[in-house]
Amino acid sequence: MKAAIYARTATKEQSIEAQITKCKEFIESLGGEVTCIYSDEGFSANDHNRPSLRKLIEESSSGDFNTVVSFGYARIFRNVFDLKEFEFGLNQQEIELLIADIKNQ
């Protein structure tokens, strides 16, 4: 597994680094490697124009990763329809979406 990590916080007080660390541990537990890290700090989950999210989507066809890992679904989108549309777009490119903190979802 070649994995890209996506992390997002809505406020500066929340920790991007904690999310990234948990995602790295999750990927390593599956025998994968982290190839890219994308993070948006200070952005709402409702904002579709987050710079790093847009970059992840643009680079998803590069072949640099075949999996996207995020700490939680709400780190990507809170709206289930937006989340499913994002996941569908990844799946069309044979990229899997995994959630590191699935037990709390």
Rosetta silent file (secondary structure, phi, psi, omega in degrees, C-alpha in Angstrom):
SEQUENCE: MKAAIYARTATKEQSIEAQITKCKEFIESLGGEVTCIYSDEGFSANDHNRPSLRKLIEESSSGDFNTVVSFGYARIFRNVFDLKEFEFGLNQQEIELLIADIKNQ
SCORE:     score description
SCORE:     0.000 S_00000001
   1 L     0.000  127.773  172.195    0.000    0.000    0.000 S_00000001
   2 E  -107.782  114.132 -169.574    1.247    3.432   -0.986 S_00000001
   3 E  -114.826  140.188  168.711   -0.735    5.854    1.134 S_00000001
   4 E  -102.660  139.331  176.443   -1.485    9.546    1.107 S_00000001
   5 E  -102.757  137.045  171.408   -2.583   11.093    4.392 S_00000001
   6 E  -121.677  125.475  177.979   -5.203   13.836    4.527 S_00000001
   7 E  -128.162  147.044  179.668   -5.601   15.867    7.737 S_00000001
   8 E  -149.132  141.926  170.169   -7.762   18.910    8.441 S_00000001
   9 E  -130.439  149.877  178.284   -8.568   21.151   11.365 S_00000001
  10 L   -88.586  -22.965 -179.162  -11.116   23.921   11.584 S_00000001
  11 L  -129.834  158.474  179.268   -9.166   25.878   14.189 S_00000001
  12 L   -68.138  -21.872 -177.468   -5.512   26.553   14.894 S_00000001
  13 L   -75.580  -22.413  178.926   -5.940   25.043   18.373 S_00000001
  14 L   -78.406  158.792 -171.942   -6.647   21.567   16.994 S_00000001
  15 L  -105.642  110.530  171.730   -3.698   19.336   16.156 S_00000001
  16 H   -66.345  -42.817 -176.011   -2.845   18.413   12.589 S_00000001
  17 H   -59.920  -39.740  178.918    0.277   16.644   13.856 S_00000001
  18 H   -63.033  -41.625  177.819   -1.727   14.313   16.128 S_00000001
  19 H   -62.916  -45.287 -178.546   -3.921   13.277   13.188 S_00000001
  20 H   -63.096  -42.805  178.800   -0.898   12.676   10.967 S_00000001
  21 H   -60.189  -46.811  179.130    0.847   10.618   13.657 S_00000001
  22 H   -62.428  -40.231  178.731   -2.223    8.400   14.150 S_00000001
  23 H   -65.594  -42.161  177.963   -2.577    7.947   10.388 S_00000001
  24 H   -60.235  -45.242  178.867    1.104    7.014   10.033 S_00000001
  25 H   -60.579  -41.901  179.472    0.768    4.425   12.812 S_00000001
  26 H   -62.755  -46.798 -179.688   -2.345    3.002   11.129 S_00000001
  27 H   -62.303  -45.666  179.033   -0.633    2.750    7.734 S_00000001
  28 H   -62.659  -35.266  179.305    2.454    1.111    9.237 S_00000001
  29 H   -65.763  -22.227  177.888    0.239   -1.404   11.084 S_00000001
  30 L   -95.879    3.063 -179.937   -1.083   -2.487    7.675 S_00000001
  31 L    79.284   17.247 -178.893    2.425   -2.787    6.229 S_00000001
  32 L   -94.731  176.999  176.932    2.034    0.282    4.043 S_00000001
  33 E  -128.279  144.379  177.496    4.203    3.304    3.391 S_00000001
  34 E   -84.960  123.091  179.790    3.339    6.995    3.501 S_00000001
  35 E  -109.476  -22.618 -178.139    4.108    8.637    0.160 S_00000001
  36 E  -149.586  146.799  173.559    2.281   11.987    0.496 S_00000001
  37 E  -129.705  126.934  178.308    0.841   14.144    3.267 S_00000001
  38 E  -120.842  132.843  179.023   -1.843   16.754    2.615 S_00000001
  39 E  -145.286  140.524  177.147   -3.151   19.001    5.385 S_00000001
  40 E  -123.200  115.682 -179.649   -5.512   21.946    5.630 S_00000001
  41 E  -105.335  131.268  177.388   -5.405   23.963    8.849 S_00000001
  42 L    83.922   23.190 -179.618   -8.157   26.408    9.736 S_00000001
  43 L  -118.885  139.891  175.131  -10.682   25.189    7.147 S_00000001
  44 L   -72.667  150.882  175.554  -14.256   24.026    7.655 S_00000001
  45 L   -66.167  -18.770  179.258  -15.277   20.584    6.412 S_00000001
  46 L   -83.306   -9.653  179.996  -17.937   22.398    4.379 S_00000001
  47 L   -83.493  110.565 -177.979  -15.301   24.317    2.413 S_00000001
  48 L   -82.441   -8.147 -177.089  -14.782   22.440   -0.862 S_00000001
  49 L  -106.182   35.575  176.206  -11.927   24.694   -1.953 S_00000001
  50 L   -68.638  129.952 -174.439   -9.358   23.661    0.648 S_00000001
  51 H   -55.781  -47.143 -176.882   -5.919   23.973   -1.002 S_00000001
  52 H   -74.531  -32.190  175.615   -4.495   20.624    0.081 S_00000001
  53 H   -64.776  -43.493  177.724   -7.719   18.727   -0.587 S_00000001
  54 H   -60.782  -42.122  179.922   -7.780   20.179   -4.113 S_00000001
  55 H   -64.363  -42.400  177.031   -4.112   19.196   -4.536 S_00000001
  56 H   -57.452  -47.829 -179.540   -4.819   15.644   -3.331 S_00000001
  57 H   -61.672  -44.668  179.427   -7.634   15.326   -5.864 S_00000001
  58 H   -62.668  -38.773 -176.217   -5.457   16.744   -8.656 S_00000001
  59 H   -88.748    0.003 -177.869   -2.556   14.427   -7.814 S_00000001
  60 L   -65.492  -20.125  178.710   -4.703   11.321   -7.345 S_00000001
  61 L   -91.245    2.725 -176.139   -4.027   10.308  -10.950 S_00000001
  62 L   -74.177  -21.763 -175.427   -0.232   10.524  -10.498 S_00000001
  63 L    85.342    2.139 -179.930    0.163    6.938   -9.280 S_00000001
  64 L   -71.325  -20.594  178.877    2.034    8.147   -6.189 S_00000001
  65 L  -149.025  151.240  176.868   -0.576    6.539   -3.924 S_00000001
  66 L  -120.049    6.204  179.548   -3.282    3.882   -4.108 S_00000001
  67 E  -146.448  141.812  171.335   -4.854    4.632   -0.732 S_00000001
  68 E  -115.476  128.862  179.161   -5.960    7.780    1.075 S_00000001
  69 E  -118.310  132.250  174.515   -5.989    7.647    4.874 S_00000001
  70 E  -129.965  155.615 -178.942   -7.638   10.212    7.114 S_00000001
  71 L   -63.849  -39.367 -179.602   -8.077   10.193   10.883 S_00000001
  72 L  -154.271  158.037  179.449  -11.873   10.430   10.575 S_00000001
  73 H   -56.772  -39.447 -177.312  -14.582   10.914    7.981 S_00000001
  74 H   -68.146  -14.316  175.343  -15.330   14.392    9.357 S_00000001
  75 H   -72.319  -24.482  179.607  -11.752   15.428    8.597 S_00000001
  76 H   -92.892  -65.913  176.807  -12.654   15.114    4.893 S_00000001
  77 L  -145.340  144.012  174.230  -16.337   16.116    4.747 S_00000001
  78 L   -86.700  -29.048 -179.925  -19.108   16.186    7.337 S_00000001
  79 L   -79.292  122.491 -175.200  -21.821   15.909    4.687 S_00000001
  80 H   -62.234  -33.045  179.524  -22.271   12.247    3.749 S_00000001
  81 H   -68.057  -42.234  176.544  -23.144   13.089    0.139 S_00000001
  82 H   -63.864  -41.483  179.661  -19.940   15.108   -0.315 S_00000001
  83 H   -62.564  -46.064 -179.142  -17.944   12.332    1.336 S_00000001
  84 H   -65.975  -36.266  176.629  -19.430    9.640   -0.904 S_00000001
  85 H   -64.092  -42.751  177.042  -18.806   11.758   -4.012 S_00000001
  86 H   -61.557  -47.574 -179.201  -15.157   12.174   -2.948 S_00000001
  87 H   -63.819  -39.996  177.875  -14.826    8.441   -2.255 S_00000001
  88 H   -60.566  -43.887  178.059  -16.464    7.565   -5.587 S_00000001
  89 H   -59.859  -40.784  176.534  -13.953    9.777   -7.413 S_00000001
  90 H   -65.164  -47.325 -178.421  -11.084    7.981   -5.688 S_00000001
  91 H   -60.260  -31.900  177.105  -12.578    4.560   -6.396 S_00000001
  92 H   -62.193  -24.149  179.104  -12.861    5.439  -10.093 S_00000001
  93 L  -103.719   14.172 -179.437   -9.059    5.667  -10.045 S_00000001
  94 L    61.087   39.283  175.654   -8.733    2.451   -8.000 S_00000001
  95 L  -112.018  130.206 -178.407   -7.789    4.389   -4.873 S_00000001
  96 E   -93.709  144.545  174.633   -9.157    3.176   -1.553 S_00000001
  97 E  -105.549  122.829  177.837  -10.265    5.478    1.277 S_00000001
  98 E  -121.821  148.665  179.840   -9.415    4.242    4.784 S_00000001
  99 E  -114.833  124.074 -175.570  -10.175    5.804    8.159 S_00000001
 100 L   -70.464  -35.646 -176.255   -7.580    5.440   10.917 S_00000001
 101 L  -106.331   49.636 -173.336   -9.972    6.042   13.834 S_00000001
 102 H   -61.749  -30.709 -177.506  -12.825    3.877   12.555 S_00000001
 103 H   -64.603  -22.738 -179.978  -13.858    2.700   16.031 S_00000001
 104 H  -103.599   14.940 -178.289  -14.964    6.238   16.916 S_00000001
 105 L   -90.951    0.000    0.000  -16.830    6.968   13.683 S_00000001
